[in-house]
Amino acid sequence: MKTISENRAFGGVQGVYSHASEICGCDMTFGLFLPEEAEHEPVPVIWYLSGLTCTHENAMAKAGAQGWAAERGVALIFPDTSPRGEGVADDAAYDLGQGAGFYVNATEAPWAKNFQMWNYLTEELPHLLFSAYPLDEGRQAITGHSMGGHGALTIAMSFPGRFRSVSAFAPIANPTVSDWGRKQFTAYLGADESKWAAHDATLLMKKRGFDGPILIDQGSSDQYLDLLKPEALAEAMVTGRQNAAFRMQKGYDHSYFFVSTFMEDHIAFHAEALYA
């Protein structure tokens, strides 16, 4: 691994690192915040997955998460949202290609060569991090915003027992019936819609649910509500009697002002599960 930067923050260290990814076939970058407790023992972990157009840096710099994480003694992992660099496929549209990996394993050209974000986040990066840093693999939680909320929910429901809790800020909740989903799934996974279901949080909620608590915040003035489809996920959680809280936050939009406003609640929610 290569250290890009390390800065003292809230008694701990906020670092940015890169490494050569075998799965994605390119260099990948991630942010890692380690609280002061990590100097003495392994600490629990919260994964934060970012949304469309973002990198590892957006939440790391804008969400205000490190202070709350330091108070609770938890680490934060900020992966990138897609492969990047020379030779990696891209698209002129903001919602496809670099910055828009959608947390799936692409099977279609030209994306399949590098866009293996599902395996990267569930296999390669965890193996790297838990072998290199004082992180407690038995105490993990996951959250994310927008496309990252989609990724957090689908990953959490697909790996029973791995995550003690999952939360999301304005997740893309039902992508198989949304323009934020159908476009990307067709490009990355092909036209066979049966292959899409494994990456739709609403369909996964109906099929199996999550074996822990869920917290979802959604702004009522979100400019992308029609694309996010939060009502479908809320209905699936009620029907499945999922242990979950769905909060419609009056007047909030899709921005990081919204995310940072409720970040303390999400860190506290996960910390309660991680230290139970």
Solvent accessible surface area in square Angstrom, and as a share of the most:
residue,aa,sasa,rsa
1,M,109,0.49
2,K,138,0.58
3,T,77,0.45
4,I,92,0.47
5,S,42,0.27
6,E,98,0.44
7,N,92,0.47
8,R,153,0.56
9,A,24,0.18
10,F,137,0.57
11,G,30,0.29
12,G,2,0.02
13,V,45,0.26
14,Q,16,0.07
15,G,0,0.00
16,V,11,0.06
17,Y,12,0.05
18,S,16,0.10
19,H,18,0.08
20,A,80,0.62
21,S,5,0.03
22,E,165,0.74
23,I,48,0.24
24,C,0,0.00
25,G,52,0.50
26,C,24,0.14
27,D,98,0.51
28,M,4,0.02
29,T,29,0.17
30,F,0,0.00
31,G,0,0.00
32,L,2,0.01
33,F,0,0.00
34,L,29,0.14
35,P,2,0.01
36,E,91,0.41
37,E,68,0.31
38,A,10,0.08
39,E,107,0.48
40,H,153,0.68
41,E,99,0.44
42,P,74,0.46
43,V,3,0.02
44,P,0,0.00
45,V,0,0.00
46,I,1,0.00
47,W,7,0.02
48,Y,5,0.02
49,L,1,0.01
50,S,3,0.02
51,G,2,0.02
52,L,19,0.09
53,T,83,0.48
54,C,10,0.06
55,T,40,0.24
56,H,27,0.12
57,E,94,0.42
58,N,35,0.18
59,A,0,0.00
60,M,30,0.13
61,A,75,0.58
62,K,116,0.49
63,A,1,0.00
64,G,43,0.41
65,A,1,0.01
66,Q,16,0.07
67,G,14,0.14
68,W,85,0.30
69,A,0,0.00
70,A,20,0.15
71,E,132,0.59
72,R,114,0.42
73,G,2,0.02
74,V,0,0.00
75,A,0,0.00
76,L,3,0.01
77,I,0,0.00
78,F,2,0.01
79,P,2,0.01
80,D,7,0.04
81,T,0,0.00
82,S,0,0.00
83,P,0,0.00
84,R,70,0.25
85,G,42,0.40
86,E,185,0.83
87,G,63,0.61
88,V,13,0.08
89,A,21,0.16
90,D,82,0.43
91,D,59,0.30
92,A,115,0.89
93,A,34,0.26
94,Y,122,0.46
95,D,13,0.07
96,L,15,0.08
97,G,0,0.00
98,Q,48,0.21
99,G,1,0.01
100,A,0,0.00
101,G,0,0.00
102,F,0,0.00
103,Y,1,0.00
104,V,1,0.00
105,N,35,0.18
106,A,3,0.03
107,T,83,0.48
108,E,62,0.28
109,A,94,0.72
110,P,82,0.52
111,W,15,0.05
112,A,37,0.28
113,K,155,0.66
114,N,5,0.02
115,F,1,0.00
116,Q,31,0.14
117,M,0,0.00
118,W,34,0.12
119,N,44,0.22
120,Y,0,0.00
121,L,9,0.05
122,T,5,0.03
123,E,97,0.44
124,E,32,0.14
125,L,0,0.00
126,P,14,0.09
127,H,140,0.62
128,L,41,0.20
129,L,0,0.00
130,F,32,0.13
131,S,84,0.54
132,A,52,0.40
133,Y,39,0.15
134,P,49,0.31
135,L,12,0.06
136,D,38,0.20
137,E,110,0.50
138,G,53,0.51
139,R,49,0.18
140,Q,7,0.03
141,A,0,0.00
142,I,4,0.02
143,T,3,0.01
144,G,0,0.00
145,H,10,0.05
146,S,4,0.03
147,M,0,0.00
148,G,0,0.00
149,G,0,0.00
150,H,0,0.00
151,G,0,0.00
152,A,0,0.00
153,L,1,0.00
154,T,0,0.00
155,I,3,0.02
156,A,0,0.00
157,M,3,0.01
158,S,33,0.22
159,F,52,0.22
160,P,99,0.62
161,G,67,0.64
162,R,71,0.26
163,F,10,0.04
164,R,90,0.33
165,S,0,0.00
166,V,0,0.00
167,S,0,0.00
168,A,0,0.00
169,F,0,0.00
170,A,0,0.00
171,P,1,0.00
172,I,0,0.00
173,A,0,0.00
174,N,15,0.08
175,P,0,0.00
176,T,17,0.10
177,V,88,0.51
178,S,3,0.02
179,D,103,0.53
180,W,12,0.04
181,G,0,0.00
182,R,90,0.33
183,K,85,0.36
184,Q,0,0.00
185,F,0,0.00
186,T,66,0.39
187,A,25,0.19
188,Y,0,0.00
189,L,11,0.05
190,G,11,0.10
191,A,86,0.67
192,D,72,0.37
193,E,85,0.38
194,S,87,0.56
195,K,114,0.48
196,W,4,0.02
197,A,40,0.31
198,A,55,0.42
199,H,20,0.09
200,D,0,0.00
201,A,0,0.00
202,T,3,0.02
203,L,62,0.31
204,L,6,0.03
205,M,7,0.03
206,K,137,0.58
207,K,154,0.65
208,R,117,0.43
209,G,11,0.11
210,F,18,0.07
211,D,91,0.47
212,G,15,0.14
213,P,38,0.24
214,I,2,0.01
215,L,11,0.05
216,I,0,0.00
217,D,0,0.00
218,Q,0,0.00
219,G,0,0.00
220,S,44,0.28
221,S,63,0.41
222,D,8,0.04
223,Q,115,0.51
224,Y,74,0.28
225,L,50,0.25
226,D,121,0.63
227,L,45,0.22
228,L,0,0.00
229,K,53,0.23
230,P,6,0.04
231,E,111,0.50
232,A,23,0.18
233,L,1,0.00
234,A,24,0.19
235,E,116,0.52
236,A,2,0.01
237,M,9,0.04
238,V,117,0.67
239,T,106,0.61
240,G,50,0.48
241,R,222,0.81
242,Q,28,0.12
243,N,100,0.51
244,A,39,0.30
245,A,47,0.36
246,F,62,0.26
247,R,78,0.28
248,M,97,0.44
249,Q,30,0.13
250,K,180,0.76
251,G,51,0.49
252,Y,75,0.29
253,D,54,0.28
254,H,18,0.08
255,S,34,0.22
256,Y,29,0.11
257,F,167,0.70
258,F,0,0.00
259,V,0,0.00
260,S,42,0.27
261,T,67,0.39
262,F,24,0.10
263,M,1,0.01
264,E,80,0.36
265,D,57,0.30
266,H,1,0.00
267,I,3,0.01
268,A,27,0.21
269,F,43,0.18
270,H,1,0.00
271,A,3,0.02
272,E,131,0.59
273,A,17,0.13
274,L,0,0.00
275,Y,110,0.42
276,A,111,0.86
